[in-house]
Amino acid sequence: MNVHHLELFYYVAKHGGISAAVRHIPYGIQQPAVSGQMTRLEEDAGARLFERSPFRLTPAGEQLFAHIQPFFENLAPLAQELRAESRPELRIGGSELVLRDHVPSVMRHVRAHYPLVRLTLHTGYQAQVEDWAREGKIDLAITSAGPRPPAKLRQLPLVRIPLVLLVHRATPWKNAEDILARKKIPEPLVGQPAGTSFMQSFQRDLKRRRIAWPQAVEATSVELVMRYVANGEGFGVINRAALASVKNREIRVLPLDGFEPMLMAVLWRGEASALLREVVEGVQRYAHETFPDWKCADVPPWRVPGGAAAEGDGAQRGEPAANEGEAP
């Protein structure tokens, strides 16, 4: 006997007829289709299983229903039990600031659906977490990114955060334009690794302005950049959102108007599992609620009609959301 036919018969017997069964079957199926499959089940059984009008089970139908009823009624509790016993693993990579200050809020929502998920956090800068995602060492990276997905990875842009210039309070500089007007800047430039997308973009913007300012100090975290600036080791470049998490009274913050913002994105490899989809959408929701003026309009590929974009194909470019302005 066909298991699908048995499932349909279970609903017919339980709810007292085909039309009532159609209203309770948890997926879309039309009454004629159910009727036709019941006829085929009766042919396979070699016996009439129920009278149509008025509805009643025949002795053969009662015998079959008594046999299959415990199986189908115990499926939902069994699925719940299996989910409770399962401990899915989630490995997230990103900067210490992201993992420390932002991921906990996302995970509170994720654990509502996956209470037993095991979380492993890996601290790293952009190039590192991209490699880890490609190699399968992490499931998800939350990091700065370029406009195109890295090779062999999928990318969902989250927010585009303006850059700021950091100077020591003891310096006379009050705005970035006066510093950049000198064209050749003697103070050391302190920033995150030069290969990071937003530092490369910053250097391109300097070049367009015909400004020579090579990076002198590479730091793997925002905290290190700020510490070096506070110690008088040079001027630093960071994203504006980091200022909410890391503060230093020895530093003056100067907006960098006209420079390309830093794109933050989530990266993963291959088709996303149900857990990973939950996390990606949770990260996006959190980023949009926390930084509404900087959010990108992109949607996860599984929400796009026609299916997911290919890995590394540049389908997601981090366009700002419509009618959304940058923060002042």
Residue, then its C-alpha position, 0 to 999 in steps of 0.5 A: m500500500n502507498v504510504h501517502h494514500l494511508e496518510l490521506f485515509y487517516y485524515v478521512a477516517k479521523h474527520g468523517g469524510i473526504s471534504a472534512a479531511v481536505r480542510h484538515i490536511p496540513y498541505g494543499i490538496q483538492q477533494p477530487a485528488v483525495s477521492g481518486q487516491m482513496t479509490r486506488l487505496e481500496e483497489d490495493a486493499g481489495a476491500r471497500l474501506f468506507e461508505r461515502s454518504p452517509f460516511r461510515l467506516t466498513p469493518a475493513g476500514e475500521q481494521l485499517f484505521a486502528h492499525i495506522q492511527p497510532f503511527f500518524e498520531n505519534l508523528a508530531p510528538l516524535a518530531q518534537e522529541l527528536r528536535a528536543e534531543s538534537r543539539p545543532e551546532l552554529r559557528i559564527g566568525g567576526s570581529e570581537l566587537v560584533l561577537r561581543d556586543h551584537v551577536p548575543s541579541v540575535m541569539r536570544h531570538v534564535r534560541a526561541h526556535y533552537p533552544l539547544v543550539r551549541l554556539t561557537l564564536h571565532t574572532g577574526y578580521q575580514a580575510q580570516v573569516e572569509d577563509w574560514a567560511r570557504e573552508g567550512k570552519i565556520d557556518l556564518a561570517i559577520t564582517s565588512a565586505g566588498p560590493r561583490p560576494p567573495a569567491k565560493l561564498r554567498q553574501l547578504p549586505l546588511v548596513r552601509i556605515p559611514l567612516v570617521l577619522l580619529v585624531h588625538r584631542a591635543t591636536p588642533w584639527k577640528n574637521a577632516e577636510d582641513i587635514l585632507a586639504r594638505k594632500k600629503i599627510p605626515e601623520p601615520l595612518v592607523g587602520q584595520p588590515a589594508g586588505t579589508s574592503f573598507m580600507q581599500s575603498f578609503q585608499r581609492d577615495l584618497k587617490r581620487r582626491r589626489i591625496a597620498w596617505p599610505q597606511a602605517v599601522e595595521a591593527t586587527s580590531v577597532e579597539l587597537v586602532m583607537r588605542y594607538v590614536a589615543n597614544g599619539e601614534g597617528f590618525g585612525v579610520i574606523n566605522r561610525a557605529a563602533l563608537a557606540s561600543v568603544k569610547n576614549r576621552e583622548i580622541r576627537v571624532l571627525p566625520l569623513d564626508g564624501f567617502e564610501p561607507m563601510l559595507m557590513a554583510v553576512l557570508w556563508r557557503g552553499e545552501a543555508s540550512a533552516l537554522l542558518r536561515e533563521v540566524v541570517e534573517g535574525v542578523q539582518r533584522y537586528a542590523h536594520e533595527t539598530f542602524p535604520d538610517w544605514k540599512c541595505a535593501d537586499v533580501p535573503p536569496w531564499r526570499v527572492p522569487g526564482g531561488a537563491a543567487a549563485e555563490g560569488d556572483g555579485a547578485q547582492r551589492g549592498e544598495p541603500a534601502a529606498n528613501e533611507g538617508e545616511a545618518p548625520 
